[in-house]
Amino acid sequence: MSETAESPSEKRIPGAGEGAGRMERIVNLAKRRGLIFPSSEIYGGLNSCWDYGPIGVELKRNVKEAWWREMVWTRGDIVGLDCSILMHPRVWEASGHVAGFTDPMIDCKTCKSRFRADHLAQSDCPLEKGKRPGECKGELTDARQFNLMFKTFMGAVEEDASVVFLRPETAQGMFVNFESVLATQRRKLPFGIAQIGKSFRNEITPGNFTYRTREFEQMEMEFFVKPGEEQHWYEYWKKERLDWYGRLGIRPENLRLREHEPDELAHYARGCADVEYQFPFGWSELEGIASRTDFDLKQHAEWSGQSLSYFDEETRERFVPFVVEPAAGADRATLAFLVDAYDEDEVDGEVRAVLRLHPRLAPVKAAVLPLLRKGGQPEKAQEILATLRPHFPVQYDQAGSIGRRYRRQDEIGTPFAITVDHQTMEDGTVTLRDRDKTTQERIHESELLADLLRRIHG
């Protein structure tokens, strides 16, 4: 055993991280290690607004890149877009958002808080702990519909003619660009248009950390198919999207696919299913897969006066395509990967917190650690760092004992640690430590890059 090796006495702590305190420990770790900060914190923060720190932004970026790779890069039938957040206001009239994008809202006359009328059973009274709104002494108003779109003004004058909206979803940008994509990319059905981007909803009761916020990022794809083929593709995308989360490390017992009941469906939908994850606060939606029929394209064709049909060269038919839409939340997916990866175990008599993230999602892929600050070890470590850095995110750390440095990397999910020691200076081998097993092996520095790339992407 090398002098950098850890004791193999590792054991899982039964029930570690479970229960009511689990989410609190994850939130604390997220702030302590630079994953997620409260927005505008020096001014007291802004309710349900969050900033991704240096480690968190890499995690979220990796989640988005994994989605884009799966949905666009590795396929030949899907292309990408990046649409404007501000769109012509008639887009939202045609889509039905101006008239119908609402939630039922109730006010408490006593505490002045507002609640979603359909979520009272999951809400807490801010004045009487343990009680729900309506069970306390507060008097509730009747429910009224509240439009969730953020409204602003375009131009120098604030008047009705200059009203625009911050988009509440990214989907409509893909529908209104259907004809442009069809013409410029010469696509044949079936094909899809994908987009990752910010959306905004003035949620009545945001909460549960980054799960429900007013500003969030979506990963959506509209898959256009010939009428009559939509059920096949609906079943196909339900399986594909559920499996994606598992392939990136989420435990199968924490995932499920829930089909919507008929009374849950939008009036234009033939089917909808949610990929749900079992958070500490309960089963909640990560992604929806919807069979939207031809509603969206027909609406925009009617309101714009532009044809959004498709001509099939083989059958000589013209028709409006049907659409199957997988729509995922980038922030929700990131939170699910973070929660699922969080673990506590005991290593050599100490409890450690560790993020067992899939190597492809890990914010930092490897850490380079000189055992000592002398004997040329820091210089050799920096040399190895420079070799790895062009290929993936890597950190250098020489502060504190080697055990403490390992723990810091464990907490941000770094899958591999490379220790430079006296043997490195003699034969060019380094110690490669595995985050999850805490095992170590010697590997020559000339083989290090290829070995790490295989472990990360293999």
C-alpha positions in Angstrom: 0.0 0.0 0.0 1.4 3.4 -1.0 1.7 6.2 1.6 -1.3 7.9 0.0 -3.5 4.9 0.2 -6.6 5.1 2.4 -7.8 2.4 4.7 -10.2 0.0 3.0 -12.5 0.2 6.1 -15.4 1.8 4.4 -19.0 1.1 5.1 -22.4 2.6 4.1 -24.3 4.3 6.9 -27.8 2.7 7.0 -30.4 5.3 6.2 -27.7 8.0 5.7 -29.1 11.2 4.3 -32.7 10.0 4.5 -35.7 11.6 6.2 -36.6 15.2 6.8 -33.0 16.5 7.1 -31.8 15.1 3.8 -32.8 18.1 1.7 -31.4 20.5 4.3 -28.0 18.8 4.1 -28.0 18.9 0.3 -28.8 22.6 0.3 -26.1 23.3 2.9 -23.5 21.3 0.9 -24.6 23.1 -2.3 -23.8 26.5 -0.8 -20.7 25.4 1.1 -19.1 23.9 -2.0 -20.1 26.4 -4.6 -22.9 24.6 -6.4 -25.9 26.9 -5.7 -26.2 30.3 -3.9 -29.3 32.3 -3.0 -29.6 35.1 -5.6 -28.8 38.6 -4.5 -27.9 37.3 -1.1 -26.0 40.4 0.1 -29.3 42.2 -0.2 -31.3 39.6 1.6 -32.0 37.5 -1.4 -35.0 37.3 -3.7 -37.6 34.6 -3.1 -37.0 31.4 -5.0 -34.2 32.8 -7.2 -30.9 31.0 -7.3 -27.4 31.4 -8.7 -25.4 28.5 -9.9 -21.9 28.8 -8.5 -18.6 27.7 -10.1 -19.3 24.0 -9.4 -23.0 24.1 -10.0 -22.8 25.8 -13.3 -20.6 22.9 -14.6 -23.0 20.3 -13.3 -26.0 22.0 -15.0 -24.0 22.5 -18.2 -23.1 18.8 -18.2 -26.8 17.9 -17.8 -27.8 20.1 -20.7 -24.9 18.8 -22.9 -25.9 15.2 -22.1 -29.4 16.0 -23.2 -28.3 17.8 -26.3 -25.9 14.9 -27.2 -28.7 12.4 -26.8 -31.4 14.4 -28.6 -29.4 16.1 -31.4 -25.8 15.1 -31.8 -26.2 11.3 -31.9 -29.3 11.4 -34.1 -29.9 12.4 -37.8 -33.6 13.3 -37.4 -33.4 16.2 -34.9 -32.0 19.7 -35.4 -31.6 22.5 -32.8 -32.7 26.1 -32.4 -32.1 29.0 -30.1 -35.2 31.2 -30.2 -35.7 34.7 -28.8 -37.1 35.0 -25.3 -39.3 37.9 -26.5 -41.8 37.0 -29.2 -44.6 38.8 -31.0 -47.5 39.0 -28.5 -49.9 37.3 -30.9 -47.8 34.1 -30.5 -49.2 33.8 -27.0 -52.7 34.7 -28.1 -52.6 31.9 -30.7 -51.2 29.4 -28.3 -53.9 30.1 -25.7 -51.5 31.4 -23.0 -53.0 34.9 -22.8 -56.5 33.6 -22.2 -55.8 30.3 -20.4 -52.4 30.1 -18.9 -53.6 30.5 -15.3 -53.6 28.9 -11.9 -56.3 29.3 -9.2 -55.0 31.6 -6.5 -56.3 32.1 -2.9 -55.2 34.9 -0.5 -55.1 34.7 3.3 -56.6 37.9 4.7 -54.7 37.4 8.0 -51.1 36.7 7.0 -51.4 38.2 3.5 -49.8 35.1 1.9 -51.0 33.6 -1.4 -51.5 30.0 -2.2 -52.5 27.9 -5.2 -56.0 26.7 -4.5 -55.2 23.2 -5.8 -52.1 22.9 -3.7 -53.5 23.8 -0.3 -52.9 20.2 1.0 -49.1 20.7 0.3 -48.9 24.2 1.6 -47.9 25.4 5.1 -49.4 28.2 7.1 -46.6 30.7 7.7 -48.0 31.7 11.1 -49.1 28.3 12.6 -46.6 25.6 12.0 -47.9 22.2 11.2 -51.2 23.6 9.8 -52.5 24.0 6.3 -54.1 27.2 5.0 -57.7 27.0 6.0 -57.0 24.8 9.0 -55.5 27.8 10.8 -57.2 31.0 12.1 -56.7 32.8 8.8 -59.6 33.7 6.6 -59.2 32.6 2.9 -60.6 34.4 -0.1 -62.4 32.7 -2.9 -60.2 31.3 -5.6 -59.5 33.5 -8.7 -57.6 32.8 -11.8 -54.1 34.3 -12.0 -52.1 34.5 -15.3 -48.6 33.2 -14.9 -46.9 35.1 -17.7 -44.5 37.9 -16.9 -45.6 41.1 -18.8 -43.2 43.9 -19.8 -43.0 46.7 -22.4 -40.9 46.9 -25.6 -39.8 50.4 -26.6 -39.6 53.8 -24.8 -43.3 54.2 -24.0 -45.2 51.9 -21.6 -48.6 51.4 -23.3 -50.8 48.6 -24.3 -49.5 48.6 -27.8 -46.0 47.9 -26.6 -46.8 45.0 -24.2 -44.7 41.8 -24.7 -44.3 38.7 -22.5 -41.3 36.8 -21.2 -41.9 33.4 -22.7 -43.5 30.8 -20.3 -42.2 27.9 -22.4 -39.7 27.4 -25.2 -42.1 25.2 -27.3 -43.8 28.0 -29.3 -40.5 29.2 -30.8 -40.1 25.8 -32.4 -43.7 25.8 -33.8 -43.5 29.2 -35.4 -40.1 28.3 -36.9 -41.4 25.0 -38.4 -41.7 26.3 -42.0 -38.2 28.0 -41.8 -36.6 24.8 -40.6 -38.4 22.7 -43.2 -37.3 25.0 -46.0 -33.7 25.5 -45.0 -32.8 22.1 -43.7 -34.8 20.1 -46.3 -36.3 17.8 -43.7 -38.6 14.8 -44.2 -41.0 13.5 -41.6 -40.5 12.3 -39.0 -38.1 14.9 -37.7 -37.7 17.0 -34.6 -36.7 20.5 -33.5 -34.9 20.8 -30.1 -34.1 23.8 -27.9 -32.7 24.6 -24.5 -33.5 28.0 -23.0 -34.8 30.1 -20.3 -38.5 30.4 -19.5 -40.4 32.5 -16.9 -43.6 31.8 -15.0 -44.9 34.0 -12.2 -45.5 31.0 -9.9 -47.9 31.6 -7.0 -46.0 29.3 -4.6 -42.5 28.5 -5.8 -40.3 26.5 -3.5 -38.5 23.2 -2.8 -35.1 24.7 -3.5 -34.5 24.9 -7.3 -37.4 22.6 -8.1 -40.1 25.2 -8.7 -38.8 28.7 -9.5 -40.1 31.7 -11.5 -37.0 31.7 -13.8 -36.0 28.3 -15.1 -34.4 26.5 -18.0 -36.2 24.0 -20.2 -34.9 21.2 -22.6 -37.7 20.7 -25.1 -38.1 18.9 -28.4 -41.0 18.9 -30.8 -41.1 15.7 -32.9 -43.3 16.2 -36.1 -44.9 13.0 -37.5 -47.4 11.9 -40.0 -51.0 11.7 -38.6 -51.7 8.2 -37.6 -48.1 7.5 -36.5 -48.2 9.6 -33.4 -49.0 6.7 -31.0 -46.0 4.8 -32.1 -43.7 7.8 -31.5 -45.5 8.7 -28.2 -44.6 5.2 -26.8 -41.1 5.4 -28.3 -40.3 8.8 -26.6 -41.8 7.7 -23.2 -39.3 4.9 -23.1 -36.4 6.8 -24.4 -36.8 9.7 -22.0 -37.3 7.5 -18.9 -34.2 5.4 -19.8 -32.0 8.5 -20.2 -32.1 9.3 -16.5 -31.2 5.8 -15.6 -28.3 5.7 -18.0 -26.8 8.7 -16.3 -27.0 7.2 -12.9 -30.3 7.8 -11.3 -31.4 4.7 -9.3 -34.4 2.9 -11.0 -36.4 2.8 -7.7 -36.4 6.6 -7.7 -37.9 6.9 -11.2 -41.4 6.2 -12.5 -43.5 7.0 -15.5 -47.0 8.2 -14.6 -49.6 8.4 -17.3 -52.1 11.3 -17.0 -55.7 10.6 -16.3 -58.2 11.8 -18.9 -59.3 14.7 -16.7 -55.7 15.9 -16.5 -55.1 16.2 -20.2 -55.1 19.5 -22.1 -58.0 19.7 -24.5 -55.8 19.2 -27.5 -53.7 16.3 -26.1 -54.3 12.6 -26.9 -51.9 11.5 -24.2 -49.4 12.7 -21.7 -47.0 11.0 -19.3 -44.6 12.4 -16.7 -41.2 11.1 -15.8 -41.3 11.5 -12.0 -38.5 11.3 -9.4 -38.8 10.5 -5.7 -37.4 13.6 -4.1 -37.2 13.9 -0.3 -40.4 16.0 -0.6 -42.2 13.3 -2.6 -42.7 12.1 -6.2 -42.5 15.1 -8.6 -42.3 15.7 -12.3 -39.0 15.9 -14.1 -40.3 15.8 -17.6 -43.5 15.5 -19.6 -44.0 13.6 -22.8 -47.1 14.8 -24.6 -49.0 13.8 -27.8 -50.1 17.2 -28.8 -51.9 16.4 -32.1 -51.8 19.1 -34.8 -53.2 21.8 -32.5 -50.2 24.1 -32.3 -49.3 24.3 -36.0 -53.0 24.8 -36.9 -53.4 27.6 -34.4 -50.3 29.5 -35.6 -51.4 29.0 -39.2 -54.8 30.4 -38.5 -53.6 33.4 -36.4 -50.6 34.3 -38.7 -52.2 33.5 -42.1 -49.2 31.5 -43.0 -49.3 27.9 -44.2 -47.6 25.4 -41.7 -48.5 22.3 -43.6 -46.2 19.5 -45.0 -46.1 18.1 -48.5 -45.1 14.4 -48.7 -43.3 14.0 -52.0 -43.8 10.2 -52.0 -47.6 10.1 -51.4 -48.3 13.5 -52.9 -50.3 14.4 -49.8 -50.4 17.7 -48.0 -51.3 17.7 -44.3 -50.5 19.4 -41.0 -48.1 17.1 -38.9 -48.9 15.8 -35.5 -46.5 16.5 -32.7 -45.0 14.5 -29.8 -43.2 16.6 -27.3 -40.7 15.5 -24.6 -40.2 18.6 -22.4 -37.8 18.4 -19.5 -36.7 20.9 -16.9 -32.9 21.5 -16.9 -33.0 22.8 -13.3 -35.2 19.9 -12.1 -33.0 17.3 -13.8 -29.9 18.9 -12.3 -31.5 18.8 -8.8 -32.6 15.2 -9.3 -29.1 14.1 -10.3 -27.7 16.1 -7.3 -30.2 14.6 -4.8 -29.8 11.0 -6.1 -26.0 11.3 -6.0 -25.8 12.5 -2.4 -24.7 9.9 0.0 -23.0 9.5 3.4 -20.7 6.7 4.3 -17.9 5.9 6.8 -14.3 5.8 5.7 -11.6 5.0 8.2 -13.8 6.0 11.1 -15.0 9.3 9.6 -18.3 10.1 8.1 -18.0 11.6 4.6 -20.5 13.3 2.4 -20.1 12.3 -1.2 -21.8 13.0 -4.5 -21.7 9.8 -6.5 -22.4 11.6 -9.8 -22.0 9.8 -13.1 -18.5 10.8 -14.5 -20.1 12.5 -17.5 -22.1 14.8 -15.2 -19.4 15.4 -12.6 -18.5 19.1 -12.5 -14.8 18.3 -12.1 -13.5 15.1 -13.6 -10.2 14.8 -11.8 -8.1 16.5 -9.1 -4.3 16.6 -9.1 -2.8 16.6 -5.6 0.9 16.7 -4.7 1.4 14.8 -1.5 4.1 17.2 -0.3 5.0 20.8 -1.1 8.6 19.9 -1.8 10.9 17.6 -3.8 9.5 18.8 -7.1 6.1 17.3 -6.4 4.1 20.5 -6.9 5.9 21.2 -10.2 5.2 17.7 -11.5 1.6 18.0 -10.4 1.2 21.2 -12.4 2.8 19.6 -15.4 0.2 16.8 -15.2 -2.6 19.4 -14.7 -1.5 21.2 -17.9 -1.7 17.9 -19.8 -5.3 17.1 -18.6 -6.8 20.6 -18.6 -7.5 20.9 -22.4 -9.6 17.8 -22.3 -11.9 18.2 -19.2 -12.3 20.3 -16.1 -9.6 19.5 -13.5 -8.6 21.0 -10.2 -5.3 21.4 -8.4 -5.2 21.4 -4.6 -2.2 21.3 -2.2 -3.7 22.8 0.9 -4.2 20.5 4.0 -3.7 16.8 4.6 -4.3 14.4 1.7 -7.3 13.0 3.4 -9.0 16.4 3.7 -8.3 17.1 0.1 -9.9 13.8 -0.9 -13.0 14.8 1.2 -13.3 18.2 -0.5 -13.3 16.5 -3.9 -15.8 13.8 -2.7 -18.2 16.5 -1.8 -18.3 18.1 -5.2 -18.5 14.7 -6.9 -15.0 14.5 -8.5 -14.7 10.9 -9.6 -10.9 10.6 -9.7 -8.0 12.0 -7.7 -4.4 11.8 -8.9 -1.8 12.0 -6.2 1.9 12.9 -7.0 4.3 11.5 -4.4 7.9 10.5 -4.0 7.4 7.4 -6.2 6.2 9.6 -9.0 9.5 11.4 -9.0 11.3 8.0 -9.2 9.4 6.1 -11.9 6.7 8.4 -13.3 3.7 6.6 -11.8 0.9 8.3 -9.9 -1.8 7.1 -7.6 -5.3 7.1 -9.2 -8.0 7.1 -6.5 -11.6 6.1 -7.3 -14.2 8.3 -5.5 -16.9 5.7 -4.9 -14.7 2.7 -4.0 -11.9 4.7 -2.4 -9.5 2.2 -4.0 -6.2 3.3 -5.4 -3.9 2.0 -8.1 -0.6 3.0 -9.6 -0.6 4.2 -13.2 2.1 5.7 -15.4 1.6 9.4 -16.2 2.0 8.7 -19.9 -1.2 6.5 -19.8 -3.2 8.8 -17.5 -5.1 10.9 -20.1 -6.2 7.9 -22.2 -7.2 6.0 -19.0 -9.3 8.8 -17.6 -11.1 9.5 -20.9 -12.0 5.8 -21.1 -13.3 5.9 -17.5 -15.3 9.1 -18.0 -16.9 8.3 -21.4 -16.6 4.5 -21.5 
